């Protein structure tokens, strides 16, 4: 009897005690995800707007992708936050607009979260491994295509079954159980692709980074350390997404296959998937602190590996300082230059835009010969010969 109550697409009133407790937990996690996601969304929007006013350069693509992911998490959290309505009425009423709205936000929020999690993984892989990013126009079109795909899947279902597409689906409102093909091909097939695709991409990325670190692929110590940190942090992204989404996917597929799913199982799965929002906020806040709270925003030329800066006060971009000292003649100025340094190939060619600050300081009695073209301010020279002549030498002793 309990199994039939769960599977029926009709109004459920009053709520069974176990469902009332379960939806309370789901609503709490939904509210937590909504608050944290909105806060981070506002923070990212502020950084993008202030960046646009201060610079003519385009903002970093990773920030824009993260902005879209958090927007997807907001929609997903709204879906499960709407369970508050059922708790207030002590009933899941399929005739209300709240039921339709919840079904819509479950469809679009879950799908969009999966799509942008996968796109971020793919973007990170291509950037870190192949040093490749889409051009600005292609990038914007890709984001637009992702959202068109997400909403098209939801609209197609509603267009095919306008009267009863969204109804009670167990513990909340979603796609009617009798439309199993629509559930699979307009939703869960793509969520499963996102899950497996994300895991495979990040697993390959971790293996490649670790191999490069072991082979000293990155020539600067700063890049090497950042790559080691990235290899440890990256693995958390697919774990969080799969842990949050897999329980509900499993429960729905079991139900579609004719198995029995209880209210408890659905509520646990619902609490997990709606936690995707606040866990994403927590994850990116800890692994990309400089990106979110630093004093500057990286431009479009900053690679993904460069965003793994843990200190908010650590600026993006690289300054290399070269200093030289002389026991007989003293340089009149320090020459500083901006450089983009990173790993080199066997021929010395650059393959990365990441780098570090390095100092070259003379040590001991090292004799060097330097050939440079520069402008040196006049300095006072002491006579070097008894005849009062001054001799010059291009060599300097350190």
Secondary structure, 3 states (H helix, E strand, C coil): CHHHHHHCCCCEECCCHHHHHHHHHHHHHHHHHHHHHHHHHHHHHHHHHHHHHHCCCCECHHHHHHHHHHHHHHHHHHHHHCHHHHHHHCEECCCCHHHHHHHHHHHHHHHHHHHHHHHHHHHHHHHHHHCCCCCHHHHHHHHHHHHHHHHHHHHHHHHHCCCCCEEECCCCEEECCCCHHHHHHHHHHHHHHHHHHHHHHHHHHHHHHHHHHHCCCCCCHHHHHHHHHHHHHCHHHHHHHHHHHHHHHHHHHHHHCCCCCCHHHHHHHHHHHHCHHHHHHHHHHHHCHHHHHCCCCCECCCCCHHHCCCCCCCCCCCEEEECCCCCCCCCCCCEEEECCCCCECCCCCECCCCCCCCEECCCCCCEEECCCCCCCCCCCCCCCCCCCCCCCCCEEEC
